[in-house]
């Protein structure tokens, strides 16, 4: 069977299997397949995980942040076009990361499914924080959790001797202030300035603390 042969590495648990899902039913189906073939599963989420979070156990979930747009219900007749399920999901979707973190499910964020990730990603992360996700959990979803999910926790995710130095420096609380900008970035130990950093004025009195 060609399909089963393609899963040979996963069946031997040498690699994890990533299941892409479109709704909560596909999440449950993926878990059943993983259980049947004894696969180490990772779920690429869809925003409906909060509905079945008890069934997910400790299965890691990679979360897109493409929260649904607000329904257009300015006029009463427009509201009739939306059923209660759609309105509830629009309201609850930004709380999805928080609900999964509270349940102890490992989550990692991805820019996948965002139309303009360079503009939308951080605003969506901040919205998730405002809707209950702790800043520590948000930081972990960007660093330690994805590193652990893909077996790179010994090289990525934390600041420590011997780890790959991928770092950013911002001018404020990146999880809270919409005006916060990334000033500099270190990629694999190499320093890169951003346009925002070039606007800074270094004049003044400085004190260096070790």
Secondary structure by P-SEA (a helix, b strand, c coil): caaaaaacccccccbbbbbbbccaaaaaaaaaaaaaaccccccccccccccccccccccccccccccccccccccaaaaaaccaaaaaaaacccaaaaaaaaaccbbbbbccccccccccaaaaaaaaaaacccaaaaaaaacaaaaaaacccccccccccccccccccccccccccccccccbbbcccbbbbcccccccccccbbbbcc
